[in-house]
Amino acid sequence: MNRKPTYLVTAGPTREPVDPVRFISNPSSGKMGFAVAREAKRRGARVILIYGPAALVPPRVDEAVGVRTARDMMDAVTGFIGEADVLVMAAAVCDYRPAGYSENKIKKGAGGLTLELVENPDILTEACKVKRPCVVVGFAAESGNLLENARVKLEKKHLDLIVANDITSPGMGFGSDYNAVAILDRDGNVENIDRTTKEEIAVRIIDRIESLLAG
Ligand code: PMT
C-alpha cells in the first residue's frame, strides 16, 4: 500500500443498561485497544478509535469516538468502516443486553429478580457486510481450550488474524498492563507471545498486519 493505511480500532467494554443506575458490563480497561491505536499512530497510520466506557484517557489519534452500548459501538464501527484498511476489534463487546430497560430504578422486592437477556449483534460480522477492510483482526477472550476456540472464531468471523488470550491467567488480560497471547492466522500458524506488556503485544500485532498489507 503506497498511501498510509487507515486503522479502525475498538477498545474497552460495552455497557448494557438495566435501569438508570445499573448495567451489565465486563472489566475491560481499554488498555489493549489503546495500545494498538497508539502503536498504529506512532507508525504513521491514520487511526480512528471507537471506545467503550473506560477510566483511562484515550490516546491522541485522528478520530476518537466514545460509545456506551454494543449497538452504539456497532453504529460507530459501521459508520467508519468504509474508510478503514484495517479493522482491529480489541473491545470486549457484551454478547447480551437486557431485553427491556426500566426508566425507573428497579425497586428491591420480596424475592429474587430474573433478568431476560437478548443477543447483541456481532459487530465484526455486521461491519464486514458493509465493507470488508483489507485486514480484519479479532481477539478471542477464552477461559479454556484457547487455541481451538480461537480458531473457530477466526473461521466463523472470517478474520485474517485472531489474538487469543486466556482470561483466567492471573496478573494479565482484563485490566492489567500485561498479557500473554497467541496470534493465529488463516494458514494455521500460531505465534505465541509470552507474558509481556500490552504495548509490546501491540507492536507484534501491527508487525503482522503490516506484512499482510504488504503481501
Ligand atoms: O481492555 P483490557 O483491560 O486491556 O483487556 C483486554 C481484553 C482482554 C479485553 C482483550 O485482550 C480481548 O480479549 N478483547 C476481546 C474480548 C472479547 O469480546 O472476546 P470474544 O471472544 O467475546 O469476542 C471475539 C471477537 O468478536 C472480539 O474481537 C470481539 O471484539 C468481537 N465481538 C464480540 C461480540 C460482539 N457482539 N461483536 C463483536 O464484534
Boltz pocket constraint, residues with backbone or C-beta under 6 A from the ligand:
constraints:
  - pocket:
      binder: B
      contacts: [[A, 11], [A, 12], [A, 13], [A, 27], [A, 28], [A, 29], [A, 30], [A, 31], [A, 32], [A, 33], [A, 70], [A, 89], [A, 90], [A, 91], [A, 92], [A, 93], [A, 94], [A, 95], [A, 120], [A, 121], [A, 122], [A, 123], [A, 124], [A, 125], [A, 137], [A, 138], [A, 139], [A, 140], [A, 141], [A, 142], [A, 153], [A, 163], [A, 165], [A, 167], [A, 173], [A, 174], [A, 175], [A, 176], [A, 198]]
      max_distance: 6.0
